[in-house]
């Protein structure tokens, strides 16, 4: 039988998930054309490594956790990733500081940045319903 999180515990679970004792969640961008699934592992993902790119640390204190339209939602402020060279980005993912995969999302369409680079903005959202 699968694990069940009662509705009454959704907000509590989001708080526990996001309050990582190891320093927060790392938000990263990936550059391989991967279609994420339940069986995706960290080794399947190719992190961006172009000039200017740096993964972002998401601290617990900056998440806003609330109930929106019947779903429990955690939202983090906009995170801008800056590149100083050409790049193609297919999506983003979150890991622990020890590289354990927490979540992954592919963009509907890849972002292709020009030869001189550019910026990609992400607003991380986690939903438990």
C-alpha positions as CSV (number, residue, x, y, z in Angstrom):
1,X,0.0,0.0,0.0
2,X,1.2,3.5,-0.8
3,X,2.0,6.1,1.8
4,X,-0.9,8.4,2.5
5,X,-0.6,12.0,3.7
6,X,-3.9,13.1,5.3
7,X,-5.2,16.5,4.1
8,X,-4.7,17.8,7.6
9,X,-1.0,17.1,7.4
10,X,-0.2,18.6,4.0
11,X,1.1,21.9,5.4
12,X,3.1,20.2,8.0
13,X,4.7,17.9,5.4
14,X,5.6,20.9,3.2
15,X,7.3,22.5,6.2
16,X,9.2,19.3,7.0
17,X,10.2,18.8,3.3
18,X,11.5,22.4,2.9
19,X,13.2,22.7,6.3
20,X,16.2,20.6,5.2
21,X,18.7,20.3,8.1
22,X,21.6,20.2,5.6
23,X,21.5,23.8,4.5
24,X,18.5,24.1,2.1
25,X,17.5,23.0,-1.3
26,X,19.8,23.6,-4.3
27,X,17.9,24.9,-7.4
28,X,19.7,23.9,-10.6
29,X,19.0,24.0,-14.4
30,X,19.5,21.1,-16.7
31,X,20.6,21.1,-20.4
32,X,19.8,17.6,-21.6
33,X,16.4,16.9,-23.3
34,X,15.2,14.6,-20.6
35,X,11.5,13.8,-20.0
36,X,11.2,13.5,-16.2
37,X,9.4,10.5,-14.7
38,X,9.0,8.8,-11.3
39,X,12.1,6.7,-12.2
40,X,14.4,9.7,-12.9
41,X,17.6,9.6,-10.9
42,X,20.3,12.3,-10.5
43,X,22.6,10.5,-12.9
44,X,20.0,11.0,-15.7
45,X,20.4,14.8,-15.4
46,X,23.0,17.0,-17.0
47,X,23.4,20.2,-15.1
48,X,24.2,23.4,-17.0
49,X,27.9,24.3,-16.8
50,X,28.1,27.2,-19.2
51,X,30.0,30.4,-18.2
52,X,28.2,32.5,-15.6
53,X,25.8,29.7,-14.4
54,X,25.6,29.1,-10.7
55,X,23.1,26.9,-8.8
56,X,21.0,28.7,-6.2
57,X,20.5,27.8,-2.6
58,X,16.9,28.1,-1.5
59,X,16.7,28.8,2.3
60,X,13.7,27.6,4.3
61,X,13.0,31.1,5.6
62,X,12.2,32.5,2.1
63,X,9.5,30.0,1.2
64,X,5.8,31.1,1.5
65,X,3.6,28.2,2.5
66,X,-0.2,28.6,2.2
67,X,-3.4,26.9,1.2
68,X,-4.5,28.2,-2.3
69,X,-7.8,27.0,-3.9
70,X,-7.8,23.8,-1.8
71,X,-4.2,22.9,-2.4
72,X,-1.2,23.4,-0.1
73,X,1.4,25.4,-2.0
74,X,4.9,26.5,-1.2
75,X,6.3,29.3,-3.4
76,X,9.8,30.7,-3.5
77,X,10.7,34.2,-4.8
78,X,12.0,34.6,-8.3
79,X,15.5,33.2,-8.9
80,X,17.4,34.6,-11.9
81,X,20.1,32.5,-13.5
82,X,22.6,34.5,-15.6
83,X,24.7,33.0,-18.4
84,X,27.5,34.8,-20.2
85,X,27.5,32.5,-23.2
86,X,25.1,30.5,-25.4
87,X,23.1,27.9,-23.6
88,X,20.0,25.7,-24.1
89,X,18.1,25.0,-21.0
90,X,15.4,22.3,-20.8
91,X,14.2,22.6,-17.2
92,X,15.1,22.9,-13.5
93,X,15.5,20.5,-10.6
94,X,16.1,20.6,-6.8
95,X,18.6,18.6,-4.8
96,X,19.8,18.4,-1.3
97,X,23.4,19.7,-0.7
98,X,24.5,16.1,-1.0
99,X,23.0,15.8,-4.5
100,X,19.9,13.8,-3.7
101,X,17.2,14.6,-6.2
102,X,14.1,16.1,-4.7
103,X,12.1,17.4,-7.7
104,X,12.4,18.1,-11.4
105,X,10.4,20.0,-14.0
106,X,10.9,20.2,-17.8
107,X,9.9,23.5,-19.5
108,X,7.2,23.2,-22.2
109,X,9.8,24.6,-24.6
110,X,13.5,24.8,-24.2
111,X,15.1,28.2,-23.6
112,X,17.9,29.0,-26.0
113,X,20.1,31.9,-25.0
114,X,22.1,33.9,-27.5
115,X,25.9,33.7,-28.0
116,X,26.4,36.5,-25.4
117,X,24.2,34.7,-22.9
118,X,21.1,36.0,-21.0
119,X,19.0,35.3,-18.0
120,X,16.4,32.6,-17.1
121,X,14.0,33.3,-14.2
122,X,12.4,30.5,-12.1
123,X,9.7,30.8,-9.4
124,X,9.9,27.5,-7.6
125,X,6.5,26.1,-6.5
126,X,5.7,22.8,-4.7
127,X,2.2,21.6,-4.4
128,X,0.7,19.0,-2.1
129,X,-3.0,18.3,-2.7
